[in-house]
């Protein structure tokens, strides 16, 4: 597995090794041992999957606050998405910065997003299946979101009118949010 640093602190793109032959292909999508050898320590406890029927669907920017925050390992298993992570850790040298990557069934890339980040994706094709592992369980009372087009963050989505859920249409701006993440220096 190839681990690629992004410009945002602690966010990585993972490229698994894919073995193919005339029958198809095989890849190891997660190896705790390989990640620990790369200095990345995560204990995932929940797997989630979503389906988006239409190109231009935007899901996010979502996060869970406080002790319920989640690290995520995300991938697209059908179609393609633009995946985005926004650093919400106050005091981080990359606070309010975002990293993005195109994830697709074809490129098999994954995005590793630590706790303290908002996460979103925009579908680039119809019929998208998206999967992710989380290191903490879903906690409805801690579930939050930020407006997808918040100018304080400035994500370059490449769309003006994405398909949004009612929740995401009503999302607050970062300045109106009750984000409580504090960046902790790793020792």
C-alpha positions in Angstrom: 0.0 0.0 0.0 1.4 3.4 -1.0 0.7 6.2 1.5 0.7 9.7 0.1 0.7 12.8 2.3 -1.6 15.7 1.3 -1.0 19.4 2.0 -3.4 19.2 5.0 -1.8 17.8 8.1 -2.6 14.2 9.0 -4.7 13.5 5.8 -3.5 10.8 3.5 -4.3 9.2 0.1 -3.8 5.5 0.1 -3.1 3.6 -3.1 -3.5 -0.2 -2.6 -1.5 -2.6 -4.6 -3.8 -4.3 -7.2 -3.1 -7.7 -8.5 -4.8 -8.6 -11.8 -4.9 -11.4 -14.4 -7.4 -12.6 -17.0 -10.0 -13.4 -14.3 -10.1 -9.8 -12.9 -8.2 -8.3 -9.9 -7.6 -8.5 -6.1 -6.5 -5.9 -3.6 -6.1 -5.6 0.1 -8.3 -2.6 1.0 -7.2 -2.5 4.7 -4.4 -3.9 6.7 -3.9 -2.7 10.2 -0.4 -4.1 10.2 0.6 -2.2 7.0 -0.9 1.0 8.4 0.9 0.6 11.7 4.2 0.1 9.8 3.5 3.4 8.1 2.9 5.1 11.5 -0.9 5.2 11.1 -2.8 3.8 14.1 -6.5 3.3 13.7 -9.0 0.9 15.1 -12.1 0.9 12.9 -15.3 -0.2 14.5 -18.0 0.5 11.9 -18.4 0.1 8.1 -20.9 2.2 6.2 -22.0 2.3 2.6 -24.1 4.8 0.6 -25.6 4.9 -2.9 -26.2 8.2 -4.9 -28.2 7.8 -8.0 -27.4 11.2 -9.7 -24.2 13.0 -10.7 -23.9 16.2 -8.8 -25.1 14.9 -5.5 -23.1 16.4 -2.6 -23.1 14.8 0.8 -21.5 16.9 3.6 -19.7 18.7 5.1 -20.4 16.3 8.0 -18.6 15.6 11.3 -19.3 14.4 14.9 -18.1 16.7 17.7 -16.2 16.0 20.8 -15.5 12.6 22.1 -17.7 11.2 19.3 -15.5 12.5 16.6 -14.7 9.9 13.9 -11.6 9.1 11.8 -12.6 7.7 8.4 -11.1 5.6 5.7 -13.3 6.2 2.6 -13.4 4.8 -0.9 -15.7 4.7 -4.0 -16.6 1.3 -5.2 -18.8 2.3 -8.2 -18.6 5.5 -10.2 -16.4 8.4 -9.1 -16.5 11.2 -6.5 -14.6 14.3 -5.5 -13.8 13.6 -1.8 -13.0 16.5 0.6 -11.7 16.8 4.1 -11.6 20.1 6.0 -9.4 20.6 9.1 -11.6 21.9 12.0 -8.9 21.4 14.7 -8.4 24.9 16.2 -4.7 25.5 16.6 -3.7 23.2 13.8 -1.3 24.7 11.2 -3.8 23.7 8.5 -7.0 24.9 10.4 -9.8 25.6 7.9 -7.7 24.2 5.0 -9.1 21.4 2.9 -7.7 18.5 0.9 -9.4 16.7 -1.9 -8.9 13.7 -4.1 -10.9 12.0 -6.9 -11.9 8.5 -5.7 -13.3 6.0 -8.2 -13.9 2.4 -8.7 -11.3 2.5 -11.4 -8.4 4.2 -9.5 -9.2 2.3 -6.2 -7.7 5.1 -4.2 -8.8 5.7 -0.6 -8.7 8.8 1.6 -7.7 8.6 5.3 -9.2 11.4 7.3 -8.4 11.7 11.1 -10.7 12.9 13.9 -11.4 16.6 13.9 -12.3 17.0 10.3 -15.4 17.7 8.3 -16.0 15.3 5.4 -17.9 15.5 2.2 -18.1 14.1 -1.3 -19.6 15.2 -4.6 -20.6 12.5 -7.1 -18.9 12.9 -10.5 -21.0 10.2 -12.2 -24.4 8.6 -11.8 -24.9 5.5 -9.8 -22.2 5.9 -7.1 -21.5 3.5 -4.3 -19.3 4.9 -1.5 -17.9 3.0 1.5 -16.1 4.0 4.6 -14.8 2.7 7.8 -15.1 4.8 11.0 -13.1 4.5 14.3 -16.1 5.5 16.4 -19.8 4.7 16.3 -22.4 7.0 14.9 -23.7 9.3 17.6 -26.8 11.3 16.5 -26.5 13.8 19.4 -23.0 14.8 18.2 -23.8 14.8 14.5 -23.1 18.2 12.9 -22.5 19.8 9.5 -21.2 22.9 7.9 -22.5 24.6 4.7 -20.9 23.0 1.6 -20.1 26.4 0.1 -18.9 28.3 3.2 -16.7 31.1 1.8 -14.6 30.9 5.0 -13.5 27.5 3.9 -13.7 28.0 0.1 -13.8 24.4 -1.2 -13.6 24.4 -5.0 -16.4 21.9 -5.9 -16.7 22.8 -9.6 -20.6 23.0 -9.3 -23.0 25.8 -8.4 -26.1 23.9 -7.6 -25.4 20.4 -6.3 -28.2 18.0 -5.2 -28.4 18.4 -1.4 -30.3 16.8 1.4 -32.7 19.0 3.4 -30.2 18.8 6.3 -27.3 20.0 4.1 -29.4 22.8 2.6 -29.9 24.1 6.2 -26.3 23.6 7.4 -24.8 26.5 9.3 -21.6 28.4 8.3 -18.5 27.5 10.2 -18.7 30.8 12.1 -22.2 29.7 13.4 -21.1 26.1 14.2 -20.3 24.7 17.7 -17.1 23.0 16.5 -15.0 22.1 19.6 -11.9 20.4 18.2 -8.6 21.4 19.5 -5.4 20.4 17.7 -3.2 18.2 19.8 0.5 18.0 19.0 1.6 14.4 18.5 4.5 13.4 20.7 
